[in-house]
Structures are given as structure tokens and as C-alpha cells.
Amino acid sequence: MKYNGISAFLGLFILASCSSVKPENFSNSTPILDPLVFFGGHTHSTGVLESRSGKPTERITTKTEGVYADGILSMEQDLHSENSKPTHRTFKLKIIDAHHVEATGSDVVGIAHGELYGNYFTWSFRMKVADKGLVKHVNMTQCMYLMPDGKTLIIRSIIRKFGIIVKEITEQFHKDN
């Protein structure tokens, strides 16, 4: 594929769009995304990791089970990728108020802070990475959009090291019945 300026501009626009979106702009969007309902029970996903240049590097799948008790959604997730060993992750998610969410996780450093409006949910956090020299953490921003069927969630993740985008993930989650 030949490089051209228009493609580069569109790519930069899409990359920046997740972080430049104002969550409150989705206040009237439907269906309403309730992460406790969507991630409660069983979900599964498929997705693709992309390099900094936008080249697909590997496909991923997940299976997640969420259980709600005492104001906390506890999630267990198995992540499979083509180029590495399967991993197991845990998360604990709490709704703070109508528009704010906090979470902890096995690969989250500190607390993830999120905003929730209409069918849109976004959060940012520091994530632990495998011990590969000096870099122990990366910054992740995820933007989630609940689709009209109420059972499909599109997630766009942007991973940065030292403020530079190093990977992106586009993932589609499905709520199992």
C-alpha cells in the first residue's frame, strides 16, 4: 500500500478521536450502557491488535464472567492472543454515581477512573506490562460504545508509552444470554 497524506490525516484523526470525545455528548444516546448489566454474567469478545502504524499484528479473544455482590462487579477474564500465552485477569468495578466508575484489576496500577453517559463509557488507567527492561507500565484509554441491539459493545483501546501511541486494539464484545 502506498503512503499518502490523506490516509495519514484520517488515521491521526481516528487515533485522536477516542481521547478527544466529550463523554457528556452521549447523554441522550440509547440504549443506555450499564456496565454492571452488560458485564454481569457471561460475555465474549474478538478483536485485533494493531501496531503504531496501523498494521494488524495479532488477533485476540476473551471470555469474561461477572458476578455482582455488595455494590461491586467482580469479573474474571481469560485472554487469548495469537502471539503469546493465555492470561487470566481479574477486575472489580464500582459505580460511584450516575456518571462515574472506578475499578481495580490484576493488571491495573492503582485505580481506573471512568465516565459513563448514555451508550458511551470511557476510562483510563496505567497497566502493568510483562517485565521487558525499564518499561513496567503503559497508559491505556478505552472508549466503549453500546450498539442498538444492546448486546454488542465496541471497544477502542489506545496504549501509550511515554505519551506515544504504541498499540491499538479494536474489540467487539457480545453479551451471552
C-alpha positions as CSV (number, residue, x, y, z in Angstrom):
1,M,0.0,0.0,0.0
2,K,1.3,3.4,-1.0
3,Y,1.5,6.1,1.7
4,N,-0.4,9.3,1.1
5,G,-1.1,12.4,3.1
6,I,-4.9,11.9,3.2
7,S,-4.6,8.4,4.7
8,A,-2.2,9.7,7.3
9,F,-4.5,12.6,8.2
10,L,-7.5,10.3,8.5
11,G,-5.5,7.8,10.6
12,L,-4.4,10.6,13.0
13,F,-8.0,11.8,13.2
14,I,-9.3,8.4,14.2
15,L,-6.5,7.9,16.7
16,A,-7.2,11.1,18.4
17,S,-11.0,10.7,18.3
18,C,-11.2,8.5,21.3
19,S,-9.3,10.8,23.6
20,S,-11.0,14.0,22.3
21,V,-14.6,12.8,22.6
22,K,-16.6,14.5,25.4
23,P,-18.5,11.8,27.2
24,E,-21.4,14.1,28.1
25,N,-22.1,14.5,24.3
26,F,-23.6,11.0,24.6
27,S,-26.1,11.9,27.4
28,N,-29.1,11.3,25.1
29,S,-27.8,8.3,23.2
30,T,-29.5,4.9,23.5
31,P,-29.6,2.2,24.5
32,I,-28.2,3.1,27.9
33,L,-25.0,1.3,28.8
34,D,-25.0,-0.1,32.3
35,P,-21.6,-1.9,32.8
36,L,-23.0,-3.9,35.7
37,V,-25.7,-5.4,33.5
38,F,-23.6,-5.8,30.4
39,F,-20.6,-7.4,32.1
40,G,-22.7,-9.3,34.6
41,G,-22.9,-12.9,33.6
42,H,-21.0,-14.1,30.5
43,T,-19.5,-12.0,27.7
44,H,-17.0,-12.9,25.0
45,S,-15.0,-10.8,22.6
46,T,-12.9,-10.9,19.4
47,G,-10.5,-8.2,18.4
48,V,-7.3,-7.2,16.7
49,L,-4.2,-5.6,17.9
50,E,-2.6,-3.0,15.6
51,S,0.9,-1.6,15.6
52,R,1.6,2.1,15.9
53,S,1.5,2.3,12.1
54,G,-2.0,0.6,12.0
55,K,-0.8,-2.8,10.8
56,P,-2.7,-5.7,12.3
57,T,-0.3,-7.7,14.5
58,E,-2.4,-10.3,16.2
59,R,-6.0,-11.4,16.9
60,I,-7.3,-11.8,20.4
61,T,-10.3,-13.4,22.1
62,T,-11.7,-13.2,25.6
63,K,-14.2,-14.9,27.8
64,T,-15.4,-13.0,30.8
65,E,-17.7,-13.8,33.7
66,G,-19.0,-11.1,36.0
67,V,-20.7,-11.5,39.4
68,Y,-22.4,-8.6,41.2
69,A,-22.4,-8.5,45.0
70,D,-22.3,-5.8,47.7
71,G,-22.0,-3.0,45.2
72,I,-19.0,-4.5,43.3
73,L,-19.0,-6.2,40.0
74,S,-16.2,-8.9,40.1
75,M,-15.0,-10.0,36.7
76,E,-12.8,-13.0,35.7
77,Q,-11.4,-12.8,32.2
78,D,-9.4,-15.2,30.1
79,L,-7.5,-13.6,27.3
80,H,-6.1,-15.5,24.3
81,S,-3.8,-13.9,21.7
82,E,-2.1,-15.5,18.7
83,N,1.4,-14.5,19.7
84,S,1.5,-15.1,23.5
85,K,0.4,-17.5,26.2
86,P,-3.2,-17.2,27.5
87,T,-3.6,-14.9,30.5
88,H,-6.2,-14.6,33.3
89,R,-7.2,-11.2,34.6
90,T,-9.5,-10.0,37.3
91,F,-11.3,-6.7,37.7
92,K,-13.5,-5.2,40.4
93,L,-15.8,-2.4,39.1
94,K,-17.8,0.0,41.2
95,I,-20.4,2.6,40.1
96,I,-19.6,5.8,42.1
97,D,-22.6,7.9,40.8
98,A,-24.7,8.2,37.6
99,H,-21.6,9.2,35.5
100,H,-18.5,7.9,37.3
101,V,-17.0,4.5,37.6
102,E,-13.9,3.2,39.4
103,A,-12.2,-0.2,39.0
104,T,-9.2,-2.1,40.1
105,G,-7.6,-5.1,38.3
106,S,-4.9,-7.6,38.3
107,D,-3.0,-5.7,35.6
108,V,-4.2,-2.2,36.6
109,V,-1.9,0.1,38.6
110,G,-3.9,2.0,41.2
111,I,-7.5,2.8,40.2
112,A,-9.1,3.1,36.8
113,H,-11.4,6.1,36.5
114,G,-14.2,6.2,34.0
115,E,-17.1,8.3,32.8
116,L,-20.4,6.9,31.7
117,Y,-23.0,8.7,29.6
118,G,-25.8,7.2,27.5
119,N,-24.4,4.4,25.4
120,Y,-20.8,5.5,25.9
121,F,-18.2,4.6,28.6
122,T,-14.6,5.6,28.7
123,W,-11.8,5.1,31.2
124,S,-8.1,5.5,31.5
125,F,-5.6,3.7,33.6
126,R,-2.0,2.6,34.0
127,M,-1.5,-1.0,33.0
128,K,1.3,-3.4,34.1
129,V,3.2,-5.0,31.3
130,A,5.5,-8.0,31.2
131,D,8.9,-7.4,32.5
132,K,10.7,-6.1,29.4
133,G,13.6,-4.0,30.7
134,L,12.9,-0.5,32.0
135,V,9.2,-0.2,30.9
136,K,6.9,-1.7,33.6
137,H,3.7,0.2,32.8
138,V,1.8,1.7,29.9
139,N,-1.2,4.1,29.8
140,M,-4.4,2.7,28.4
141,T,-7.6,4.6,27.3
142,Q,-10.6,2.7,26.3
143,C,-13.8,4.0,24.6
144,M,-16.8,1.8,24.6
145,Y,-20.0,2.1,22.5
146,L,-23.1,0.0,23.1
147,M,-24.7,-0.9,19.8
148,P,-28.5,-0.6,19.2
149,D,-29.1,-4.3,19.9
150,G,-28.0,-3.8,23.5
151,K,-25.8,-7.0,23.3
152,T,-22.8,-5.7,21.3
153,L,-20.2,-3.4,22.7
154,I,-17.4,-2.0,20.5
155,I,-14.3,-1.1,22.4
156,R,-11.4,1.0,21.0
157,S,-8.3,0.9,23.2
158,I,-5.2,3.1,22.8
159,I,-2.0,2.1,24.5
160,R,0.7,4.7,25.1
161,K,4.3,4.6,26.3
162,F,5.8,7.9,27.3
163,G,2.8,9.6,25.6
164,I,3.4,7.9,22.3
165,I,0.8,5.5,20.8
166,V,2.4,2.1,20.5
167,K,-0.6,-0.2,20.0
168,E,-4.3,0.0,19.4
169,I,-7.0,-2.6,19.9
170,T,-10.4,-2.8,18.3
171,E,-12.6,-5.3,20.0
172,Q,-16.2,-6.4,19.8
173,F,-17.8,-7.8,23.0
174,H,-21.1,-9.8,22.9
175,K,-23.4,-10.3,25.9
176,D,-24.2,-14.0,26.2
177,N,-27.7,-15.0,27.3
